[in-house]
C-alpha cells in the first residue's frame, strides 16, 4: 500500500531545493536540489521493485556521482572576478600553492622515476669473476707494510715493475714539458685551449715513432693514419661503431680478455662469437676453427663483420707467427670481413718468439689494407694506464674519418699529450726503458713460473704479456666450470689471492687461470706460493 502511494504521489516528498539558498558563485545548491528532485522519485521506484535496501543504495550512488560532476564542471569554469592583468600580486594570488603542491605530490606517488633499459642493463651488478675479483681486492688490498693480510692482486694486467723509471723521468722533466714556451715561459694556449680532438699532430708523430721502436719492426707507422683516444677501450669501441651495426658479430679466438664482453658490446650492440682454441695446440689460432664458427653463425642468420685477434695473446701470452697472419688476411678477404688486431702488448716481449705487427705484413705484401685496423695504447708497454692514451691505426679512409669525429667523446687531455710528447721524444730514456722493462718482465716470469712448478702447477709456453696462463686443473673437483669457480673462490677467500679463472675468458677447458705477475714485487712471489699451498692443503 505504501509503495503504491509513493509511485502515484511523488510530489508529496519534501522539496530539498528550497531549504538552502543559491550561492553567489554559482548554482551548486540548486543543482543539488535538482538532483534530489530526480533521485527521490527514483528511490520510490526502486523501493517498490527491489526493496528498502536497494532503494537507499542506488539513489545515494547517483547523488554522489552527480555532485562529483557538478564539482568538476565548476572547477573548469573561469573565475567570475579575474585578477587585474596589471597587478603581479593579483596574478600570484590567483594560484593556490597548497593545492598545486598536493597535486604534484599525488601525481609523483605512482612510482620511482625511470631510466633507460640500456642504463638498467649496464647498472646490473657484475656477474663475471673477473670484475668480482677486482672489486673485492680493491676493498682489501694487500700491502707488505700496512695490510699484509690483504688480497694480493694478480687479476689486473698492469706493469708496476718499471714505475721507478717513469717516476724519475717525470720528476726531472715535468716542469719543462708542461711549460713548453720557446723563451722558457708558460705557453698556456698549448695546454688550456681546444686542441684537435683526435690528437695533437706532434703527439701522433711521437706515438708513431714509439710504436715502430717498441714493436721492433722496420715499418714506419704513418701519423696521418692515427686517431688517439682516451685509452684502448674507447679505441676498440670506436672501431665497433665504424665496422658493424647493432646485432652484427665479431669472431674472437678464445681464451680472450674478459673486458671485451663489456667494452665491445655495452653501447654498440654488437655480438662476440667465441672461437675455441685447445691446450693441445698451446691455444694457437686455427683457421679451421674460424671457418666452422663463421659457417655456424651464418646458419643462425648472424652477420659476421670481422675478426678480433690479440697479438700477443691475452691471457695466454703466445704470439701469432707470420704464416698465421697471412692465413688470417686470406680468410678475411675470402669472407669480405674486417680484422681488428689488438697489439697493445707488442712491446712487452721476453721470449724467443718474434713479434710481427699486422702493419709489417701489409707493407711487405699486396693485401687489401682497407679491411685491417690496429689497436694500441701506452697502458702496457709504457706502464701508463692512468694517462689514458689509446691508438687506432687504420688504412681505411672512411674509418679514419668517422673515428676522428667519434674521438670527441674520448679525447686525450692536452696537458697529458704535451707531457708525453716530451717523454716519447726522449730517445735515450725510451730505449733504456724498453730494455730494462723487458728484462724485468722476463725475470719475474721465470721466478713466478718456477714457484708455481714447485706446487705441481705448469704454465703454457709464452713469450709476451704481463701474465702467465697456469694449468690448475689438477686441483679442481669436479672437473668442470663449477669446480673451477669453487677453486677461484677458495683462492680469493682463503688464500687471499685474486686471479682470473679461464671461464671468464671463455676458455672451453676448465682449470686454467691467468696470473698477472707484474703487479708483484720479487719478494712477494714466496708469499703468493705459500698462500696457494695453503689452499691446496685445505
HELIX and SHEET records of a PDB file:
HELIX    1   1 UNK A    2  UNK A    8  1                                   7    
HELIX    2   2 UNK A   10  UNK A   12  5                                   3    
HELIX    3   3 UNK A   16  UNK A   19  5                                   4    
HELIX    4   4 UNK A   28  UNK A   76  1                                  49    
HELIX    5   5 UNK A   88  UNK A   93  1                                   6    
HELIX    6   6 UNK A   97  UNK A  108  1                                  12    
HELIX    7   7 UNK A  117  UNK A  123  1                                   7    
HELIX    8   8 UNK A  129  UNK A  139  1                                  11    
HELIX    9   9 UNK A  163  UNK A  179  1                                  17    
HELIX   10  10 UNK A  189  UNK A  192  1                                   4    
HELIX   11  11 UNK A  201  UNK A  214  1                                  14    
HELIX   12  12 UNK A  223  UNK A  225  5                                   3    
HELIX   13  13 UNK A  232  UNK A  243  1                                  12    
HELIX   14  14 UNK A  260  UNK A  263  1                                   4    
HELIX   15  15 UNK A  279  UNK A  281  5                                   3    
HELIX   16  16 UNK A  287  UNK A  299  1                                  13    
HELIX   17  17 UNK A  322  UNK A  335  1                                  14    
HELIX   18  18 UNK A  358  UNK A  364  1                                   7    
HELIX   19  19 UNK A  369  UNK A  371  5                                   3    
HELIX   20  20 UNK A  385  UNK A  387  5                                   3    
HELIX   21  21 UNK A  397  UNK A  406  1                                  10    
HELIX   22  22 UNK A  407  UNK A  409  5                                   3    
HELIX   23  23 UNK A  414  UNK A  424  1                                  11    
HELIX   24  24 UNK A  427  UNK A  454  1                                  28    
HELIX   25  25 UNK A  473  UNK A  475  5                                   3    
HELIX   26  26 UNK A  481  UNK A  493  1                                  13    
HELIX   27  27 UNK A  502  UNK A  505  5                                   4    
HELIX   28  28 UNK A  517  UNK A  519  5                                   3    
HELIX   29  29 UNK A  522  UNK A  524  5                                   3    
HELIX   30  30 UNK A  525  UNK A  537  1                                  13    
SHEET    1   A 2 UNK A 152  UNK A 153  0                                        
SHEET    2   A 2 UNK A 497  UNK A 498  1                                        
SHEET    1   B 7 UNK A 226  UNK A 229  0                                        
SHEET    2   B 7 UNK A 390  UNK A 394 -1                                        
SHEET    3   B 7 UNK A 372  UNK A 377 -1                                        
SHEET    4   B 7 UNK A 338  UNK A 342  1                                        
SHEET    5   B 7 UNK A 304  UNK A 310  1                                        
SHEET    6   B 7 UNK A 249  UNK A 253  1                                        
SHEET    7   B 7 UNK A 271  UNK A 275  1                                        
SHEET    1   C 4 UNK A 458  UNK A 459  0                                        
SHEET    2   C 4 UNK A 468  UNK A 471 -1                                        
SHEET    3   C 4 UNK A 512  UNK A 515 -1                                        
SHEET    4   C 4 UNK A 500  UNK A 501 -1                                        
END                                                                             
